């Protein structure tokens, strides 16, 4: 019996044994936490006297009176937890019921995130697709003699197509980051940053922006996923260039401190309002939707950055002031 009691008390789901009047005869530790049962008390407590939502009490009372083996999904008003409840008569023991309670709060939150994600994807895809359709129609209806008009429409068509391709690529990258366990290996992180920095220096120069790179080449090799780290740096530098004005400056730094690899990407661009900093890593969240779309962003770059950092058990800090610039500091531990 001791082993059964041990198993009973260590079940993740809450389990209650109640009678037909709702009196609690037995409860495991998870149930005591979920329903806030009195601790260290030998007194029999009624389920209907607990400090829980009246909807839960009413549903359980109805189920006791007329059992039909239903699954009930209800919310605890006390702490917004969502519980999946199942009340089942105990055969061979009259007037006794087994009530199981499973906390599905996180599952419901993920379902909400997925729904929002699908809605946002549909909205983001609709804009370039509609633009492509309209431009294609305009080209088809344009007389052959209007070469300049056709060229202008074709250029816009190419721009919208590129945006659509980038959005799909970002969605695929984000999906891989969330679903696949990254394979770690030792590689030269300093060399990777230097190589990417050299590539982006030309892109920055095209916008009359100075990109300064400060990388300690003598630091140890980093254990991580090189493809993911490359994706992270590309998105951070791309963001910095996109939101920095001509004559601006961007700094890419890498150093090793207290057994951590520190990556810094700083710019003196348009900056981020304080109220938005906490949300910039959300998928499709844009500080200024009109400006972001005009500059070609997909709204997924920083979400990708966040997932790469999480996959490497690191952290990310953002310091920013409007019209003064932003600084992203990534701390990646030695794995």
C-alpha positions as YAML, in Angstrom:
chain: A
units: angstrom
residues:
- id: 1
  name: UNK
  ca: [0.00, 0.00, 0.00]
- id: 2
  name: UNK
  ca: [2.92, 2.34, 0.69]
- id: 3
  name: UNK
  ca: [4.01, 2.11, -2.95]
- id: 4
  name: UNK
  ca: [0.48, 2.85, -4.16]
- id: 5
  name: UNK
  ca: [0.28, 5.86, -1.84]
- id: 6
  name: UNK
  ca: [3.66, 7.06, -3.15]
- id: 7
  name: UNK
  ca: [2.48, 6.79, -6.75]
- id: 8
  name: UNK
  ca: [-0.85, 8.45, -5.89]
- id: 9
  name: UNK
  ca: [0.80, 11.45, -4.28]
- id: 10
  name: UNK
  ca: [3.33, 11.93, -7.09]
- id: 11
  name: UNK
  ca: [0.89, 11.94, -9.99]
- id: 12
  name: UNK
  ca: [1.05, 15.18, -11.97]
- id: 13
  name: UNK
  ca: [-2.74, 15.28, -12.36]
- id: 14
  name: UNK
  ca: [-4.88, 16.14, -9.38]
- id: 15
  name: UNK
  ca: [-6.93, 13.20, -8.05]
- id: 16
  name: UNK
  ca: [-9.83, 13.49, -5.61]
- id: 17
  name: UNK
  ca: [-12.02, 10.78, -4.12]
- id: 18
  name: UNK
  ca: [-15.40, 12.27, -3.23]
- id: 19
  name: UNK
  ca: [-18.75, 10.91, -2.14]
- id: 20
  name: UNK
  ca: [-22.22, 11.74, -3.45]
- id: 21
  name: UNK
  ca: [-22.50, 14.70, -1.11]
- id: 22
  name: UNK
  ca: [-19.23, 16.11, -2.45]
- id: 23
  name: UNK
  ca: [-17.19, 15.33, 0.66]
- id: 24
  name: UNK
  ca: [-13.48, 14.85, -0.14]
- id: 25
  name: UNK
  ca: [-12.36, 11.47, 1.16]
- id: 26
  name: UNK
  ca: [-8.86, 11.42, -0.38]
- id: 27
  name: UNK
  ca: [-6.70, 13.90, -2.31]
- id: 28
  name: UNK
  ca: [-3.20, 13.66, -3.75]
- id: 29
  name: UNK
  ca: [-0.63, 16.45, -3.52]
- id: 30
  name: UNK
  ca: [-1.38, 17.85, -7.01]
- id: 31
  name: UNK
  ca: [-5.08, 18.16, -6.16]
- id: 32
  name: UNK
  ca: [-4.26, 19.99, -2.93]
- id: 33
  name: UNK
  ca: [-2.28, 22.55, -4.92]
- id: 34
  name: UNK
  ca: [-4.79, 22.91, -7.78]
- id: 35
  name: UNK
  ca: [-7.81, 23.33, -5.51]
- id: 36
  name: UNK
  ca: [-6.00, 25.05, -2.65]
- id: 37
  name: UNK
  ca: [-7.08, 22.42, -0.12]
- id: 38
  name: UNK
  ca: [-6.40, 23.00, 3.59]
- id: 39
  name: UNK
  ca: [-2.96, 21.60, 4.38]
- id: 40
  name: UNK
  ca: [-2.19, 19.27, 7.28]
- id: 41
  name: UNK
  ca: [-5.83, 18.89, 8.18]
- id: 42
  name: UNK
  ca: [-7.54, 15.62, 8.98]
- id: 43
  name: UNK
  ca: [-10.97, 17.16, 8.76]
- id: 44
  name: UNK
  ca: [-13.19, 16.04, 5.89]
- id: 45
  name: UNK
  ca: [-13.77, 18.94, 3.52]
- id: 46
  name: UNK
  ca: [-16.65, 19.42, 1.11]
- id: 47
  name: UNK
  ca: [-15.66, 20.04, -2.50]
- id: 48
  name: UNK
  ca: [-18.48, 22.58, -2.68]
- id: 49
  name: UNK
  ca: [-16.97, 24.66, 0.14]
- id: 50
  name: UNK
  ca: [-13.69, 25.22, -1.70]
- id: 51
  name: UNK
  ca: [-12.66, 28.66, -2.94]
- id: 52
  name: UNK
  ca: [-13.09, 27.87, -6.63]
- id: 53
  name: UNK
  ca: [-15.27, 29.08, -9.49]
- id: 54
  name: UNK
  ca: [-18.98, 28.42, -8.98]
- id: 55
  name: UNK
  ca: [-19.14, 27.05, -12.55]
- id: 56
  name: UNK
  ca: [-16.85, 24.18, -11.53]
- id: 57
  name: UNK
  ca: [-18.94, 23.41, -8.46]
- id: 58
  name: UNK
  ca: [-22.15, 23.48, -10.50]
- id: 59
  name: UNK
  ca: [-20.71, 21.21, -13.20]
- id: 60
  name: UNK
  ca: [-19.45, 18.65, -10.65]
- id: 61
  name: UNK
  ca: [-22.77, 18.74, -8.74]
- id: 62
  name: UNK
  ca: [-24.65, 18.07, -11.98]
- id: 63
  name: UNK
  ca: [-22.28, 15.25, -12.87]
- id: 64
  name: UNK
  ca: [-22.74, 13.60, -9.45]
- id: 65
  name: UNK
  ca: [-26.52, 13.72, -9.79]
- id: 66
  name: UNK
  ca: [-26.50, 12.42, -13.36]
- id: 67
  name: UNK
  ca: [-23.15, 10.83, -14.31]
- id: 68
  name: UNK
  ca: [-22.48, 10.73, -18.06]
- id: 69
  name: UNK
  ca: [-18.68, 10.38, -18.14]
- id: 70
  name: UNK
  ca: [-18.06, 13.83, -19.65]
- id: 71
  name: UNK
  ca: [-14.80, 15.72, -19.93]
- id: 72
  name: UNK
  ca: [-15.24, 19.25, -18.57]
- id: 73
  name: UNK
  ca: [-12.89, 22.06, -19.52]
- id: 74
  name: UNK
  ca: [-13.26, 24.86, -16.99]
- id: 75
  name: UNK
  ca: [-11.26, 27.84, -15.78]
- id: 76
  name: UNK
  ca: [-10.28, 28.57, -12.19]
- id: 77
  name: UNK
  ca: [-11.15, 32.24, -11.65]
- id: 78
  name: UNK
  ca: [-8.62, 32.45, -8.82]
- id: 79
  name: UNK
  ca: [-5.48, 32.16, -10.99]
- id: 80
  name: UNK
  ca: [-6.82, 31.84, -14.56]
- id: 81
  name: UNK
  ca: [-5.71, 28.21, -14.72]
- id: 82
  name: UNK
  ca: [-7.61, 26.03, -17.20]
- id: 83
  name: UNK
  ca: [-8.50, 22.56, -15.89]
- id: 84
  name: UNK
  ca: [-9.69, 19.49, -17.73]
- id: 85
  name: UNK
  ca: [-11.97, 17.67, -15.26]
- id: 86
  name: UNK
  ca: [-13.28, 14.14, -15.42]
- id: 87
  name: UNK
  ca: [-15.66, 12.69, -12.84]
- id: 88
  name: UNK
  ca: [-16.13, 8.93, -12.91]
- id: 89
  name: UNK
  ca: [-18.18, 6.66, -10.63]
- id: 90
  name: UNK
  ca: [-16.11, 4.02, -8.83]
- id: 91
  name: UNK
  ca: [-17.53, 0.61, -9.64]
- id: 92
  name: UNK
  ca: [-17.97, -1.66, -6.66]
- id: 93
  name: UNK
  ca: [-18.08, 1.29, -4.26]
- id: 94
  name: UNK
  ca: [-21.50, 2.91, -4.15]
- id: 95
  name: UNK
  ca: [-21.84, 6.68, -3.99]
- id: 96
  name: UNK
  ca: [-18.12, 7.31, -4.57]
- id: 97
  name: UNK
  ca: [-16.53, 9.20, -7.45]
- id: 98
  name: UNK
  ca: [-13.01, 9.74, -8.74]
- id: 99
  name: UNK
  ca: [-12.40, 13.31, -9.88]
- id: 100
  name: UNK
  ca: [-9.28, 13.89, -11.99]
- id: 101
  name: UNK
  ca: [-8.06, 17.40, -12.79]
- id: 102
  name: UNK
  ca: [-5.43, 18.11, -15.45]
- id: 103
  name: UNK
  ca: [-3.89, 21.57, -15.73]
- id: 104
  name: UNK
  ca: [-3.96, 22.44, -19.46]
- id: 105
  name: UNK
  ca: [-3.25, 26.17, -19.08]
- id: 106
  name: UNK
  ca: [-0.02, 26.09, -21.11]
- id: 107
  name: UNK
  ca: [-1.63, 23.97, -23.80]
- id: 108
  name: UNK
  ca: [-4.45, 26.49, -24.19]
- id: 109
  name: UNK
  ca: [-1.96, 29.37, -24.27]
- id: 110
  name: UNK
  ca: [-0.05, 27.61, -27.05]
- id: 111
  name: UNK
  ca: [-3.30, 27.04, -28.93]
- id: 112
  name: UNK
  ca: [-3.98, 30.77, -28.70]
- id: 113
  name: UNK
  ca: [-0.47, 31.58, -29.96]
- id: 114
  name: UNK
  ca: [-0.95, 29.18, -32.88]
- id: 115
  name: UNK
  ca: [-4.30, 30.72, -33.80]
- id: 116
  name: UNK
  ca: [-2.83, 34.23, -33.64]
- id: 117
  name: UNK
  ca: [0.16, 33.06, -35.68]
- id: 118
  name: UNK
  ca: [-2.05, 31.62, -38.43]
- id: 119
  name: UNK
  ca: [-4.16, 34.79, -38.48]
- id: 120
  name: UNK
  ca: [-1.04, 36.97, -38.70]
- id: 121
  name: UNK
  ca: [0.51, 34.80, -41.42]
- id: 122
  name: UNK
  ca: [-2.68, 35.03, -43.47]
- id: 123
  name: UNK
  ca: [-2.72, 38.80, -43.04]
- id: 124
  name: UNK
  ca: [0.95, 39.23, -43.90]
- id: 125
  name: UNK
  ca: [0.73, 37.00, -46.98]
- id: 126
  name: UNK
  ca: [-2.42, 38.73, -48.19]
- id: 127
  name: UNK
  ca: [-0.68, 42.08, -48.73]
- id: 128
  name: UNK
  ca: [2.09, 40.99, -51.16]
- id: 129
  name: UNK
  ca: [-0.18, 38.48, -52.91]
- id: 130
  name: UNK
  ca: [-2.82, 41.17, -53.49]
- id: 131
  name: UNK
  ca: [-0.12, 43.52, -54.73]
- id: 132
  name: UNK
  ca: [1.24, 40.91, -57.13]
- id: 133
  name: UNK
  ca: [-2.27, 40.22, -58.47]
- id: 134
  name: UNK
  ca: [-3.00, 43.91, -59.07]
- id: 135
  name: UNK
  ca: [0.36, 44.55, -60.73]
- id: 136
  name: UNK
  ca: [0.02, 41.50, -62.94]
- id: 137
  name: UNK
  ca: [-3.45, 42.68, -64.02]
- id: 138
  name: UNK
  ca: [-2.07, 46.15, -64.75]
- id: 139
  name: UNK
  ca: [0.74, 44.74, -66.90]
- id: 140
  name: UNK
  ca: [-1.69, 42.54, -68.81]
- id: 141
  name: UNK
  ca: [-3.98, 45.49, -69.52]
- id: 142
  name: UNK
  ca: [-1.18, 47.93, -70.34]
- id: 143
  name: UNK
  ca: [-0.73, 48.72, -74.08]
- id: 144
  name: UNK
  ca: [2.54, 47.47, -75.61]
- id: 145
  name: UNK
  ca: [3.50, 51.06, -76.42]
- id: 146
  name: UNK
  ca: [3.65, 52.07, -72.76]
- id: 147
  name: UNK
  ca: [7.09, 50.58, -72.10]
- id: 148
  name: UNK
  ca: [7.86, 52.88, -69.16]
- id: 149
  name: UNK
  ca: [4.59, 51.97, -67.41]
- id: 150
  name: UNK
  ca: [5.18, 48.26, -67.97]
- id: 151
  name: UNK
  ca: [8.70, 48.54, -66.59]
- id: 152
  name: UNK
  ca: [7.47, 50.39, -63.49]
- id: 153
  name: UNK
  ca: [4.81, 47.75, -62.83]
- id: 154
  name: UNK
  ca: [7.34, 44.96, -63.41]
- id: 155
  name: UNK
  ca: [9.75, 46.51, -60.88]
- id: 156
  name: UNK
  ca: [7.00, 46.71, -58.28]
- id: 157
  name: UNK
  ca: [5.98, 43.16, -59.11]
- id: 158
  name: UNK
  ca: [9.55, 41.99, -58.52]
- id: 159
  name: UNK
  ca: [9.65, 43.86, -55.18]
- id: 160
  name: UNK
  ca: [6.41, 42.27, -53.93]
- id: 161
  name: UNK
  ca: [7.56, 38.82, -55.08]
- id: 162
  name: UNK
  ca: [10.86, 39.23, -53.24]
- id: 163
  name: UNK
  ca: [9.00, 40.24, -50.11]
- id: 164
  name: UNK
  ca: [6.76, 37.19, -50.38]
- id: 165
  name: UNK
  ca: [9.76, 34.88, -50.87]
- id: 166
  name: UNK
  ca: [11.50, 36.41, -47.83]
- id: 167
  name: UNK
  ca: [8.39, 35.97, -45.72]
- id: 168
  name: UNK
  ca: [8.09, 32.30, -46.66]
- id: 169
  name: UNK
  ca: [11.81, 31.75, -45.99]
- id: 170
  name: UNK
  ca: [11.51, 33.37, -42.55]
- id: 171
  name: UNK
  ca: [8.49, 31.20, -41.74]
- id: 172
  name: UNK
  ca: [10.44, 28.09, -42.71]
- id: 173
  name: UNK
  ca: [13.44, 29.20, -40.62]
- id: 174
  name: UNK
  ca: [11.22, 29.85, -37.61]
- id: 175
  name: UNK
  ca: [9.47, 26.50, -38.01]
- id: 176
  name: UNK
  ca: [12.82, 24.66, -38.07]
- id: 177
  name: UNK
  ca: [14.06, 26.53, -35.00]
- id: 178
  name: UNK
  ca: [10.97, 25.54, -33.03]
- id: 179
  name: UNK
  ca: [10.62, 21.93, -34.14]
- id: 180
  name: UNK
  ca: [14.15, 20.57, -34.65]
- id: 181
  name: UNK
  ca: [16.67, 19.91, -31.89]
- id: 182
  name: UNK
  ca: [19.83, 21.82, -32.91]
- id: 183
  name: UNK
  ca: [23.02, 19.83, -33.45]
- id: 184
  name: UNK
  ca: [25.93, 21.46, -31.64]
- id: 185
  name: UNK
  ca: [29.54, 21.46, -32.77]
- id: 186
  name: UNK
  ca: [32.67, 23.48, -32.02]
- id: 187
  name: UNK
  ca: [33.27, 26.23, -34.57]
- id: 188
  name: UNK
  ca: [35.00, 29.57, -34.98]
- id: 189
  name: UNK
  ca: [32.32, 32.08, -33.94]
- id: 190
  name: UNK
  ca: [34.77, 34.98, -34.27]
- id: 191
  name: UNK
  ca: [35.53, 33.98, -37.85]
- id: 192
  name: UNK
  ca: [31.82, 33.66, -38.66]
- id: 193
  name: UNK
  ca: [31.06, 37.16, -37.33]
- id: 194
  name: UNK
  ca: [34.02, 38.65, -39.18]
- id: 195
  name: UNK
  ca: [32.93, 37.02, -42.43]
- id: 196
  name: UNK
  ca: [29.31, 38.14, -42.09]
- id: 197
  name: UNK
  ca: [30.41, 41.60, -41.01]
- id: 198
  name: UNK
  ca: [32.54, 41.98, -44.13]
- id: 199
  name: UNK
  ca: [29.56, 40.99, -46.30]
- id: 200
  name: UNK
  ca: [27.19, 43.42, -44.58]
- id: 201
  name: UNK
  ca: [29.74, 46.24, -44.66]
- id: 202
  name: UNK
  ca: [29.09, 46.59, -48.40]
- id: 203
  name: UNK
  ca: [25.32, 46.50, -47.86]
- id: 204
  name: UNK
  ca: [25.64, 49.21, -45.21]
- id: 205
  name: UNK
  ca: [27.91, 51.30, -47.44]
- id: 206
  name: UNK
  ca: [25.24, 51.23, -50.15]
- id: 207
  name: UNK
  ca: [23.01, 53.16, -47.71]
- id: 208
  name: UNK
  ca: [25.91, 55.42, -46.68]
- id: 209
  name: UNK
  ca: [26.13, 53.71, -43.26]
- id: 210
  name: UNK
  ca: [29.41, 52.88, -41.55]
- id: 211
  name: UNK
  ca: [29.68, 49.34, -40.14]
- id: 212
  name: UNK
  ca: [32.43, 48.90, -37.55]
- id: 213
  name: UNK
  ca: [33.50, 45.37, -36.56]
- id: 214
  name: UNK
  ca: [35.38, 44.58, -33.37]
- id: 215
  name: UNK
  ca: [35.99, 40.85, -32.97]
- id: 216
  name: UNK
  ca: [38.51, 39.18, -30.68]
- id: 217
  name: UNK
  ca: [39.98, 36.53, -32.97]
- id: 218
  name: UNK
  ca: [41.91, 34.85, -30.14]
- id: 219
  name: UNK
  ca: [38.83, 33.70, -28.24]
- id: 220
  name: UNK
  ca: [38.04, 29.96, -27.90]
- id: 221
  name: UNK
  ca: [35.83, 28.07, -30.31]
- id: 222
  name: UNK
  ca: [32.12, 28.19, -29.56]
- id: 223
  name: UNK
  ca: [29.99, 25.07, -29.12]
- id: 224
  name: UNK
  ca: [26.70, 25.63, -30.88]
- id: 225
  name: UNK
  ca: [24.92, 25.46, -34.19]
- id: 226
  name: UNK
  ca: [26.74, 27.53, -36.85]
- id: 227
  name: UNK
  ca: [23.72, 27.72, -39.18]
- id: 228
  name: UNK
  ca: [21.53, 29.13, -36.41]
- id: 229
  name: UNK
  ca: [24.17, 31.62, -35.26]
- id: 230
  name: UNK
  ca: [24.60, 32.78, -38.85]
- id: 231
  name: UNK
  ca: [20.84, 33.30, -39.08]
- id: 232
  name: UNK
  ca: [20.92, 35.29, -35.84]
- id: 233
  name: UNK
  ca: [23.70, 37.66, -36.97]
- id: 234
  name: UNK
  ca: [22.14, 38.16, -40.41]
- id: 235
  name: UNK
  ca: [18.81, 39.18, -38.86]
- id: 236
  name: UNK
  ca: [20.38, 41.55, -36.34]
- id: 237
  name: UNK
  ca: [22.59, 43.28, -38.92]
- id: 238
  name: UNK
  ca: [19.78, 43.41, -41.46]
- id: 239
  name: UNK
  ca: [17.52, 45.06, -38.86]
- id: 240
  name: UNK
  ca: [20.22, 47.55, -37.87]
- id: 241
  name: UNK
  ca: [20.83, 48.60, -41.49]
- id: 242
  name: UNK
  ca: [17.10, 48.80, -42.24]
- id: 243
  name: UNK
  ca: [16.38, 51.19, -39.36]
- id: 244
  name: UNK
  ca: [19.54, 53.33, -39.45]
- id: 245
  name: UNK
  ca: [19.51, 56.53, -41.48]
- id: 246
  name: UNK
  ca: [22.20, 57.47, -44.04]
- id: 247
  name: UNK
  ca: [25.40, 58.81, -42.42]
- id: 248
  name: UNK
  ca: [24.61, 56.53, -39.47]
- id: 249
  name: UNK
  ca: [26.86, 54.03, -37.73]
- id: 250
  name: UNK
  ca: [26.52, 50.37, -36.69]
- id: 251
  name: UNK
  ca: [28.87, 48.46, -34.38]
- id: 252
  name: UNK
  ca: [29.28, 44.69, -34.29]
- id: 253
  name: UNK
  ca: [31.26, 43.49, -31.27]
- id: 254
  name: UNK
  ca: [32.22, 40.03, -30.02]
- id: 255
  name: UNK
  ca: [34.15, 39.31, -26.83]
- id: 256
  name: UNK
  ca: [34.54, 36.58, -24.22]
- id: 257
  name: UNK
  ca: [33.75, 37.43, -20.60]
- id: 258
  name: UNK
  ca: [33.11, 35.28, -17.52]
- id: 259
  name: UNK
  ca: [32.75, 32.06, -19.52]
- id: 260
  name: UNK
  ca: [30.24, 33.68, -21.87]
- id: 261
  name: UNK
  ca: [30.37, 34.81, -25.49]
- id: 262
  name: UNK
  ca: [28.97, 38.35, -25.73]
- id: 263
  name: UNK
  ca: [27.65, 39.61, -29.07]
- id: 264
  name: UNK
  ca: [26.66, 43.26, -29.38]
- id: 265
  name: UNK
  ca: [24.92, 44.93, -32.31]
- id: 266
  name: UNK
  ca: [24.48, 48.66, -31.75]
- id: 267
  name: UNK
  ca: [23.26, 51.43, -34.04]
- id: 268
  name: UNK
  ca: [22.36, 55.12, -33.86]
- id: 269
  name: UNK
  ca: [19.17, 54.67, -35.87]
- id: 270
  name: UNK
  ca: [15.53, 55.49, -35.22]
- id: 271
  name: UNK
  ca: [15.33, 53.56, -31.93]
- id: 272
  name: UNK
  ca: [12.43, 51.74, -30.28]
- id: 273
  name: UNK
  ca: [9.82, 53.32, -27.97]
- id: 274
  name: UNK
  ca: [10.10, 52.06, -24.40]
- id: 275
  name: UNK
  ca: [6.53, 50.71, -24.41]
- id: 276
  name: UNK
  ca: [7.32, 48.44, -27.39]
- id: 277
  name: UNK
  ca: [10.65, 46.94, -26.26]
- id: 278
  name: UNK
  ca: [8.97, 44.11, -24.36]
- id: 279
  name: UNK
  ca: [7.08, 42.97, -27.46]
- id: 280
  name: UNK
  ca: [9.56, 43.29, -30.32]
- id: 281
  name: UNK
  ca: [10.42, 39.57, -30.20]
- id: 282
  name: UNK
  ca: [6.82, 38.56, -30.86]
- id: 283
  name: UNK
  ca: [6.06, 37.19, -34.31]
- id: 284
  name: UNK
  ca: [4.81, 39.87, -36.68]
- id: 285
  name: UNK
  ca: [4.90, 42.57, -33.99]
- id: 286
  name: UNK
  ca: [5.82, 45.88, -35.58]
- id: 287
  name: UNK
  ca: [6.49, 49.17, -33.83]
- id: 288
  name: UNK
  ca: [5.39, 51.04, -36.96]
- id: 289
  name: UNK
  ca: [3.60, 48.72, -39.38]
- id: 290
  name: UNK
  ca: [3.59, 51.14, -42.31]
- id: 291
  name: UNK
  ca: [7.28, 51.98, -41.97]
- id: 292
  name: UNK
  ca: [8.29, 48.33, -41.45]
- id: 293
  name: UNK
  ca: [6.52, 47.15, -44.60]
- id: 294
  name: UNK
  ca: [7.94, 50.07, -46.59]
- id: 295
  name: UNK
  ca: [11.44, 49.08, -45.49]
- id: 296
  name: UNK
  ca: [10.87, 45.44, -46.45]
- id: 297
  name: UNK
  ca: [10.76, 43.75, -43.04]
- id: 298
  name: UNK
  ca: [8.72, 40.57, -42.52]
- id: 299
  name: UNK
  ca: [8.14, 41.02, -38.79]
- id: 300
  name: UNK
  ca: [9.82, 37.67, -38.02]
- id: 301
  name: UNK
  ca: [13.51, 38.59, -37.79]
- id: 302
  name: UNK
  ca: [13.64, 39.23, -34.04]
- id: 303
  name: UNK
  ca: [11.43, 36.20, -33.32]
- id: 304
  name: UNK
  ca: [14.07, 34.13, -35.12]
- id: 305
  name: UNK
  ca: [16.82, 35.80, -33.05]
- id: 306
  name: UNK
  ca: [14.97, 35.00, -29.81]
- id: 307
  name: UNK
  ca: [14.59, 31.31, -30.68]
- id: 308
  name: UNK
  ca: [18.26, 30.95, -31.64]
- id: 309
  name: UNK
  ca: [19.29, 32.47, -28.30]
- id: 310
  name: UNK
  ca: [16.89, 30.15, -26.43]
- id: 311
  name: UNK
  ca: [18.20, 27.12, -28.31]
- id: 312
  name: UNK
  ca: [21.69, 28.02, -27.07]
- id: 313
  name: UNK
  ca: [20.51, 28.61, -23.46]
- id: 314
  name: UNK
  ca: [21.48, 32.26, -23.67]
- id: 315
  name: UNK
  ca: [19.85, 35.60, -22.96]
- id: 316
  name: UNK
  ca: [19.24, 38.81, -24.86]
- id: 317
  name: UNK
  ca: [18.99, 42.39, -23.62]
- id: 318
  name: UNK
  ca: [17.73, 45.43, -25.52]
- id: 319
  name: UNK
  ca: [18.61, 49.05, -24.75]
- id: 320
  name: UNK
  ca: [17.01, 51.65, -26.98]
- id: 321
  name: UNK
  ca: [15.94, 55.28, -27.16]
- id: 322
  name: UNK
  ca: [13.85, 56.87, -29.87]
- id: 323
  name: UNK
  ca: [15.96, 58.85, -32.38]
- id: 324
  name: UNK
  ca: [19.16, 57.77, -30.59]
- id: 325
  name: UNK
  ca: [19.48, 54.12, -31.56]
- id: 326
  name: UNK
  ca: [19.33, 50.58, -30.25]
- id: 327
  name: UNK
  ca: [21.74, 48.09, -28.74]
- id: 328
  name: UNK
  ca: [21.16, 44.32, -28.70]
- id: 329
  name: UNK
  ca: [23.39, 42.41, -26.25]
- id: 330
  name: UNK
  ca: [23.42, 38.61, -26.53]
- id: 331
  name: UNK
  ca: [25.00, 36.43, -23.87]
- id: 332
  name: UNK
  ca: [25.75, 32.84, -24.90]
- id: 333
  name: UNK
  ca: [27.16, 30.52, -22.23]
- id: 334
  name: UNK
  ca: [29.90, 27.96, -22.73]
- id: 335
  name: UNK
  ca: [28.01, 24.70, -23.29]
...
